[in-house]
Structure formats: structure tokens, C-alpha cells
Amino acid sequence: MLIIVIFAKQVFGIMSSRNINKKVKIMKNISKNKLGKLITITVTAVLIVFIGIISFGCLPLTGTAGSTTVATNADGTPVQPSFLAKYGTWLWLIVLVVAFYFLLIRPQRMRSKTQQDLLGNLQRGDEIVTVGGMYGKIKDVGADSIIITISSGVDVKISKSAIARKISHDITTSDRK
């Protein structure tokens, strides 16, 4: 018990401390210490058991053998549960999965695909913008890096993943006049 009190003092000391470097140092010491790891694992296990107990409470209750209660109509026939009463929870779960797919997963896949297409089609002379907002013209394309010219005589080597977009110069008929 004394060990847990000491651990709690260290953790609460971290929370009340205003010095961020001290907080980081103490947290590193706790994670490197065998006792700190043991306490962290114990707290995690207790939280998992607690969540399991709470989720078990959400399961439907079943009666003991021989003590079943069936709802009946006025004429004594058993009441048949409606479709939504039987499968409503599963329907909501399916709706949530479909919503997550169309709102989160599919758009992320499309963004990833367009980014991969952009990185695969880069050529010498293309004008680009990096994620840091730097504009430049591609001088050389490597396997995973690119050399861009940001000003005359100033070349910068960047990672391909740092490219945000390619600048396209569309010439319309009004620009030609």
C-alpha cells in the first residue's frame, strides 16, 4: 500500500508542477522503473476489469430455471415482439458502421489515393507547394526525396511526403488575348 501512495504522490506531484521538464523527467523515470511499470499494468488491468463489469451490466437479464415471465395479451396468447424490438440494436450498429465508412474511411482512402497519384506523377519542372507553404520548382526527383529550387541558386532537398500540391497553370482563351 505504501508503494501505491508513493506512486500517487509522484503522479499528483507531476500534475501540480508547473515545470514541464520536471514532469517529463518524472514520467520517464516512472516508465523506466520496474515498479512503475508494474503499477501501470495493474491500473490498466483494473480499468479493463471495471469496463468489463460495466459492459456486463448492459446485457439482458435472464431468469433462473423455472421462473420465466412471458407477456400475454388479454386473451392469454403470448405477445410477439416487433421487428425493431428484436433487431433494433443491430440495425443501429449497422447504420453506425455504414456512417463511419462513408464519413471517415472512404474520404481518407480517396485523399490517400490522390496524394499517391500526385507523388507518382511528379516530374522535373513541375511547380509545387510544400506542407510548410514553400513554393518551388522541381529540379531533381529521387526515390523518396526531391530537390526543389525556391529561388535562383537556392536548392532545397525535401521528402516527397512533404509535398502538399502541384501548381497547375491553366491557360484560358481570355489569357491569350
Backbone as JSON, one array per atom type, in Angstrom:
{
  "sequence": "MLIIVIFAKQVFGIMSSRNINKKVKIMKNISKNKLGKLITITVTAVLIVFIGIISFGCLPLTGTAGSTTVATNADGTPVQPSFLAKYGTWLWLIVLVVAFYFLLIRPQRMRSKTQQDLLGNLQRGDEIVTVGGMYGKIKDVGADSIIITISSGVDVKISKSAIARKISHDITTSDRK",
  "N": [[0.82, -1.19, 0.0], [1.98, 1.19, 0.7], [3.66, 1.6, -1.42], [1.91, 2.25, -3.49], [0.94, 4.65, -2.52], [3.25, 6.23, -2.6], [3.68, 6.21, -5.37], [1.32, 7.53, -6.18], [1.77, 10.04, -5.04], [3.92, 10.89, -6.61], [2.7, 11.01, -9.15], [0.58, 12.88, -8.71], [2.14, 14.97, -7.96], [3.36, 15.54, -10.34], [1.2, 16.51, -11.78], [0.61, 18.87, -10.41], [2.88, 20.34, -10.68], [4.49, 23.09, -12.26], [6.59, 23.15, -13.97], [7.45, 21.94, -17.01], [9.57, 20.38, -17.91], [10.33, 19.02, -15.63], [8.07, 17.44, -15.23], [8.18, 15.75, -17.49], [10.6, 14.42, -17.0], [10.04, 13.04, -14.59], [7.95, 11.37, -15.45], [9.3, 9.8, -17.33], [11.08, 8.48, -15.61], [9.25, 6.98, -14.11], [8.21, 5.29, -16.09], [10.49, 3.86, -16.81], [11.21, 2.56, -14.5], [10.88, -0.55, -12.81], [8.95, -0.96, -10.85], [7.21, 1.14, -11.42], [6.29, 0.33, -13.94], [4.98, -2.02, -13.19], [2.93, -1.02, -11.56], [1.59, 0.56, -13.43], [0.68, -1.41, -15.23], [-0.98, -2.82, -13.48], [-2.94, -0.88, -12.84], [-4.01, -0.52, -15.4], [-5.06, -3.11, -15.85], [-7.01, -3.21, -13.84], [-8.71, -1.18, -14.74], [-9.59, -2.33, -17.16], [-10.99, -4.58, -16.19], [-12.98, -3.23, -14.76], [-14.34, -1.87, -16.84], [-15.26, -4.11, -18.18], [-17.05, -5.15, -16.28], [-18.94, -3.11, -16.2], [-19.86, -3.2, -18.86], [-20.95, -5.75, -18.83], [-23.15, -5.36, -17.3], [-24.86, -4.24, -19.11], [-25.95, -6.27, -20.53], [-28.8, -8.35, -21.38], [-31.01, -9.41, -18.79], [-31.37, -12.68, -17.54], [-33.69, -15.01, -16.36], [-33.87, -17.34, -13.58], [-33.88, -20.97, -13.72], [-37.06, -22.23, -14.43], [-38.46, -19.99, -13.63], [-39.8, -18.18, -15.53], [-41.09, -15.32, -17.16], [-43.67, -14.4, -19.22], [-44.96, -12.08, -21.42], [-48.37, -11.47, -22.0], [-51.31, -11.25, -24.07], [-54.66, -9.88, -23.68], [-56.31, -12.03, -24.15], [-54.79, -14.16, -23.41], [-52.84, -15.14, -25.11], [-49.37, -15.32, -26.05], [-47.36, -12.33, -26.34], [-45.95, -11.21, -29.3], [-42.77, -9.99, -29.96], [-41.97, -6.94, -31.68], [-40.4, -6.29, -34.89], [-38.42, -4.28, -34.66], [-38.01, -4.35, -31.92], [-36.75, -6.77, -31.65], [-34.47, -6.63, -33.37], [-33.5, -4.04, -33.32], [-31.24, -2.9, -32.03], [-29.15, -4.08, -33.44], [-29.66, -3.02, -35.96], [-29.1, -0.29, -35.55], [-26.39, -0.5, -35.01], [-25.41, -1.39, -37.49], [-26.12, 0.83, -39.06], [-24.44, 2.77, -37.9], [-21.88, 1.71, -38.54], [-21.94, 1.85, -41.35], [-22.21, 4.62, -41.62], [-19.78, 5.5, -40.47], [-18.06, 4.41, -42.36], [-18.69, 5.86, -44.74], [-18.32, 8.5, -43.88], [-15.78, 8.68, -42.7], [-13.79, 6.62, -43.39], [-13.88, 6.14, -46.24], [-13.52, 8.81, -47.43], [-10.9, 9.31, -46.47], [-9.42, 7.3, -47.73], [-9.73, 8.14, -50.38], [-8.41, 10.63, -50.33], [-5.84, 9.71, -49.73], [-5.3, 8.18, -52.0], [-5.31, 10.16, -54.04], [-3.13, 11.67, -53.17], [-1.06, 9.79, -53.44], [-1.14, 9.44, -56.21], [-0.39, 12.04, -57.0], [2.24, 12.18, -55.97], [3.41, 10.15, -57.46], [3.35, 11.13, -60.06], [5.09, 13.25, -60.3], [7.36, 15.42, -61.93], [10.4, 16.68, -63.39], [10.6, 20.17, -63.39], [8.0, 20.72, -62.65], [5.88, 22.85, -60.74], [5.52, 23.22, -57.29], [3.91, 23.14, -54.01], [4.93, 22.98, -50.71], [4.12, 21.25, -47.6], [4.79, 22.99, -45.66], [4.34, 25.41, -46.8], [6.1, 26.39, -48.66], [7.02, 27.5, -51.84], [8.11, 26.11, -54.91], [10.2, 24.93, -57.66], [10.57, 21.83, -59.21], [13.68, 20.35, -59.35], [15.14, 17.96, -59.34], [14.17, 14.55, -59.16], [14.08, 12.06, -56.81], [14.13, 8.75, -55.29], [12.81, 8.8, -52.76], [13.01, 11.41, -52.12], [13.12, 14.9, -53.09], [14.61, 17.48, -54.98], [14.18, 20.84, -54.85], [13.95, 24.05, -56.4], [13.85, 27.06, -54.88], [14.44, 29.66, -55.19], [16.49, 31.61, -57.38], [19.44, 29.88, -57.6], [19.1, 28.74, -55.09], [18.7, 25.74, -53.77], [16.75, 23.16, -52.36], [16.54, 20.19, -50.55], [13.92, 18.0, -50.11], [11.56, 15.79, -48.52], [9.46, 13.5, -50.3], [6.97, 13.16, -49.18], [6.45, 15.59, -48.08], [5.23, 17.23, -49.87], [2.53, 19.19, -50.68], [0.77, 20.02, -52.76], [0.48, 20.28, -56.36], [1.16, 22.97, -58.48], [-0.9, 24.16, -60.96], [-0.91, 25.63, -64.15], [-3.35, 26.84, -65.84], [-4.23, 27.79, -69.03], [-6.46, 29.97, -70.31], [-8.79, 31.05, -72.87], [-9.19, 33.77, -72.53], [-6.83, 34.62, -71.4], [-4.99, 34.47, -73.46], [-5.33, 36.62, -75.18]],
  "CA": [[0.0, 0.0, 0.0], [2.9, 2.32, 0.76], [4.19, 1.8, -2.77], [0.88, 2.94, -4.26], [0.9, 6.02, -2.01], [4.42, 6.92, -3.16], [3.39, 6.38, -6.8], [0.29, 8.56, -6.32], [2.4, 11.33, -4.76], [4.7, 11.29, -7.78], [1.78, 11.38, -10.23], [-0.09, 14.13, -8.38], [3.19, 15.99, -7.98], [3.53, 15.89, -11.75], [0.06, 17.32, -12.21], [0.62, 20.19, -9.8], [4.11, 21.04, -11.03], [4.36, 23.98, -13.41], [7.76, 22.96, -14.81], [7.16, 20.85, -17.94], [10.73, 19.5, -17.97], [10.27, 18.17, -14.45], [7.01, 16.47, -15.49], [8.67, 14.77, -18.45], [11.64, 13.64, -16.34], [9.4, 12.13, -13.64], [7.21, 10.35, -16.2], [10.3, 8.87, -17.9], [11.56, 7.64, -14.52], [8.2, 6.03, -13.76], [8.08, 4.28, -17.14], [11.7, 3.04, -16.82], [11.26, 1.84, -13.25], [10.09, -1.79, -12.82], [7.79, -0.75, -10.0], [6.29, 1.99, -12.16], [5.66, -0.49, -14.96], [4.06, -2.93, -12.52], [1.75, -0.26, -11.14], [0.88, 0.94, -14.65], [-0.01, -2.62, -15.71], [-2.05, -3.12, -12.53], [-4.02, 0.11, -13.03], [-4.64, -0.85, -16.67], [-5.86, -4.32, -15.67], [-8.2, -2.85, -13.05], [-9.62, -0.44, -15.63], [-10.2, -3.28, -18.1], [-11.99, -5.34, -15.44], [-14.08, -2.3, -14.46], [-15.1, -1.68, -18.08], [-15.95, -5.38, -18.42], [-18.18, -5.25, -15.35], [-19.96, -2.16, -16.65], [-20.49, -3.69, -20.09], [-21.75, -6.91, -18.49], [-24.41, -4.85, -16.79], [-25.71, -3.86, -20.23], [-26.54, -7.46, -21.15], [-30.15, -8.61, -20.89], [-31.08, -10.3, -17.64], [-32.09, -13.95, -17.76], [-34.21, -15.53, -15.12], [-33.38, -18.66, -13.18], [-34.66, -22.06, -14.31], [-38.41, -22.41, -13.91], [-39.13, -18.74, -13.27], [-39.88, -17.33, -16.7], [-42.26, -14.46, -17.24], [-44.0, -14.13, -20.6], [-46.03, -11.1, -21.57], [-49.52, -12.04, -22.71], [-52.42, -10.37, -24.43], [-55.84, -10.03, -22.82], [-56.91, -13.35, -24.33], [-53.87, -15.17, -22.89], [-51.81, -15.53, -26.08], [-48.13, -14.57, -25.81], [-47.11, -11.16, -27.17], [-44.79, -11.36, -30.17], [-42.06, -8.71, -30.05], [-41.91, -6.39, -33.03], [-39.11, -6.44, -35.58], [-37.47, -3.34, -34.06], [-37.68, -4.8, -30.58], [-35.81, -7.89, -31.78], [-33.24, -6.34, -34.1], [-33.25, -2.6, -33.34], [-29.85, -2.62, -31.65], [-28.28, -4.48, -34.56], [-29.85, -2.06, -37.05], [-28.35, 0.92, -35.23], [-24.98, -0.82, -35.17], [-25.14, -1.4, -38.93], [-26.18, 2.22, -39.52], [-23.21, 3.43, -37.45], [-20.75, 1.2, -39.33], [-22.06, 2.44, -42.69], [-21.93, 6.05, -41.5], [-18.34, 5.65, -40.29], [-17.39, 4.12, -43.63], [-18.87, 6.96, -45.7], [-17.87, 9.78, -43.35], [-14.39, 8.68, -42.28], [-12.86, 5.71, -44.07], [-13.87, 6.36, -47.69], [-12.82, 10.05, -47.79], [-9.47, 9.19, -46.19], [-8.85, 6.5, -48.82], [-9.68, 8.95, -51.6], [-7.3, 11.58, -50.15], [-4.58, 8.96, -49.81], [-5.09, 7.79, -53.4], [-4.93, 11.34, -54.81], [-1.77, 12.04, -52.76], [-0.14, 8.83, -54.07], [-1.09, 9.8, -57.64], [0.39, 13.26, -57.1], [3.66, 11.87, -55.75], [3.88, 9.29, -58.54], [3.4, 11.85, -61.34], [5.96, 14.43, -60.23], [8.41, 15.45, -62.95], [11.28, 17.84, -63.36], [9.99, 21.37, -63.94], [6.7, 20.98, -62.03], [5.88, 23.78, -59.62], [4.83, 22.59, -56.17], [3.83, 23.79, -52.72], [5.17, 22.02, -49.64], [3.19, 21.36, -46.47], [5.21, 24.16, -44.89], [3.96, 26.62, -47.51], [7.2, 26.84, -49.51], [6.79, 27.31, -53.27], [9.36, 25.82, -55.6], [10.17, 24.22, -58.93], [11.31, 20.6, -59.05], [14.93, 20.28, -60.09], [15.52, 16.56, -59.47], [13.27, 13.65, -58.47], [14.72, 10.84, -56.34], [13.22, 7.69, -54.88], [11.94, 9.27, -51.68], [13.25, 12.83, -51.88], [13.07, 15.76, -54.26], [15.35, 18.72, -54.85], [13.41, 21.93, -55.46], [14.57, 25.37, -56.45], [12.89, 28.02, -54.34], [14.88, 30.95, -55.7], [17.63, 31.36, -58.25], [20.63, 29.49, -56.86], [18.77, 28.17, -53.79], [18.09, 24.42, -53.93], [16.41, 22.55, -51.08], [16.17, 18.78, -50.65], [12.79, 17.72, -49.22], [10.95, 14.48, -48.64], [8.29, 13.51, -51.18], [5.75, 13.27, -48.38], [6.28, 16.99, -47.67], [4.59, 17.97, -50.95], [1.1, 19.34, -50.45], [0.04, 20.04, -54.02], [1.19, 20.74, -57.54], [0.54, 24.18, -59.02], [-1.18, 23.99, -62.39], [-1.15, 26.89, -64.85], [-4.31, 26.64, -66.92], [-4.33, 28.96, -69.93], [-7.79, 30.04, -70.91], [-8.81, 31.88, -74.06], [-9.1, 35.17, -72.15], [-5.43, 34.92, -71.1], [-4.21, 34.5, -74.69], [-5.55, 37.87, -75.91]],
  "C": [[0.87, 1.26, 0.0], [3.44, 2.64, -0.62], [3.19, 2.58, -3.62], [0.78, 4.4, -3.81], [2.06, 6.83, -2.57], [4.2, 7.21, -4.64], [2.38, 7.5, -7.01], [0.87, 9.95, -6.03], [3.2, 11.82, -5.95], [3.78, 11.76, -8.91], [1.1, 12.7, -9.93], [0.92, 15.28, -8.29], [3.45, 16.46, -9.39], [2.42, 16.83, -12.19], [0.12, 18.74, -11.64], [1.85, 21.0, -10.16], [3.89, 21.9, -12.27], [5.52, 23.8, -14.38], [7.55, 21.74, -15.7], [8.33, 19.88, -18.03], [10.74, 18.53, -16.79], [9.21, 17.08, -14.64], [7.5, 15.36, -16.41], [9.7, 13.86, -17.8], [11.02, 12.61, -15.38], [8.65, 11.02, -14.38], [8.16, 9.34, -16.85], [10.83, 7.95, -16.83], [10.53, 6.6, -14.12], [8.12, 4.92, -14.81], [9.31, 3.39, -17.22], [11.78, 2.14, -15.59], [10.38, 0.59, -13.32], [8.83, -1.64, -11.98], [6.75, 0.11, -10.71], [5.56, 1.22, -13.24], [4.64, -1.43, -14.34], [2.78, -2.21, -12.11], [0.93, 0.17, -12.36], [0.08, -0.24, -15.2], [-1.17, -2.95, -14.8], [-3.23, -2.16, -12.71], [-4.75, -0.18, -14.34], [-5.53, -2.08, -16.55], [-7.13, -4.03, -14.88], [-9.2, -2.09, -13.9], [-10.31, -1.36, -16.62], [-11.27, -4.11, -17.41], [-13.2, -4.46, -15.13], [-14.96, -2.08, -15.69], [-15.87, -2.95, -18.42], [-17.17, -5.53, -17.54], [-19.3, -4.32, -15.79], [-20.65, -2.67, -17.92], [-21.32, -4.94, -19.82], [-23.1, -6.49, -17.95], [-25.37, -4.43, -17.88], [-26.37, -5.06, -20.89], [-27.93, -7.7, -20.6], [-30.12, -9.61, -19.74], [-31.84, -11.56, -18.02], [-32.52, -14.47, -16.41], [-33.61, -16.88, -14.78], [-34.3, -19.72, -13.76], [-36.02, -22.16, -13.63], [-39.12, -21.12, -13.56], [-39.12, -17.8, -14.48], [-41.17, -16.54, -16.68], [-42.47, -14.13, -18.7], [-45.15, -13.13, -20.63], [-47.15, -11.71, -22.4], [-50.53, -10.96, -23.04], [-53.58, -10.62, -23.49], [-56.46, -11.41, -22.96], [-55.97, -14.48, -23.91], [-52.8, -15.62, -23.88], [-50.54, -14.71, -25.84], [-47.95, -13.43, -26.81], [-45.85, -11.41, -27.99], [-44.07, -10.02, -30.26], [-41.97, -8.25, -31.5], [-40.51, -6.57, -33.61], [-38.05, -5.54, -34.95], [-37.1, -3.75, -32.64], [-36.66, -5.94, -30.62], [-34.46, -7.44, -32.32], [-32.87, -4.86, -34.12], [-31.81, -2.23, -33.01], [-28.91, -2.95, -32.8], [-28.42, -3.52, -35.74], [-29.06, -0.78, -36.79], [-26.85, 0.69, -35.39], [-24.58, -0.81, -36.64], [-25.16, 0.01, -39.49], [-24.92, 2.98, -39.12], [-21.99, 2.99, -38.25], [-20.78, 1.81, -40.73], [-21.74, 3.94, -42.64], [-20.43, 6.3, -41.31], [-17.61, 5.4, -41.6], [-17.48, 5.33, -44.56], [-18.36, 8.3, -45.19], [-16.38, 9.82, -43.01], [-13.46, 7.88, -43.18], [-12.76, 6.03, -45.56], [-13.19, 7.69, -48.08], [-11.31, 9.99, -47.54], [-8.78, 8.37, -47.27], [-8.72, 7.31, -50.1], [-8.55, 9.98, -51.5], [-5.96, 10.89, -50.29], [-4.27, 8.58, -51.25], [-4.67, 9.0, -54.23], [-3.52, 11.8, -54.44], [-0.75, 11.1, -53.4], [-0.02, 9.1, -55.57], [-0.24, 11.04, -57.87], [1.88, 12.95, -56.98], [4.23, 11.0, -56.86], [4.05, 10.01, -59.86], [4.27, 13.1, -61.31], [7.09, 14.31, -61.25], [9.25, 16.69, -62.76], [10.57, 19.01, -64.03], [8.62, 21.68, -63.36], [6.86, 21.97, -60.89], [5.0, 23.19, -58.52], [4.76, 23.53, -54.98], [4.04, 22.72, -51.66], [4.15, 22.2, -48.53], [3.56, 22.53, -45.57], [4.9, 25.47, -45.57], [5.04, 27.17, -48.41], [6.87, 26.51, -50.97], [8.13, 27.02, -53.92], [9.12, 25.07, -56.89], [11.06, 23.0, -58.79], [12.53, 20.6, -59.97], [15.33, 18.83, -60.35], [14.57, 15.72, -58.62], [14.04, 12.39, -58.1], [13.68, 9.82, -55.93], [12.27, 8.16, -53.79], [12.18, 10.74, -51.33], [13.27, 13.59, -53.21], [13.93, 16.99, -53.97], [14.54, 19.78, -55.58], [14.23, 23.21, -55.42], [13.54, 26.37, -55.98], [13.23, 29.44, -54.76], [16.1, 30.67, -56.56], [18.88, 31.08, -57.41], [20.36, 28.88, -55.5], [18.01, 26.87, -54.02], [17.89, 23.81, -52.55], [16.0, 21.1, -51.34], [15.07, 18.51, -49.63], [12.31, 16.29, -49.46], [9.73, 14.58, -49.57], [7.0, 13.7, -50.39], [5.48, 14.69, -47.91], [5.61, 17.84, -48.75], [3.09, 17.99, -50.72], [0.31, 19.28, -51.75], [0.95, 20.53, -55.14], [0.43, 21.95, -58.09], [0.34, 23.96, -60.51], [-1.49, 25.35, -62.98], [-2.05, 26.6, -66.03], [-4.4, 27.93, -67.73], [-5.7, 28.93, -70.57], [-7.72, 30.98, -72.12], [-8.71, 33.35, -73.71], [-7.66, 35.57, -71.83], [-4.6, 35.07, -72.36], [-4.31, 35.83, -75.41], [-4.63, 38.93, -75.5]]
}
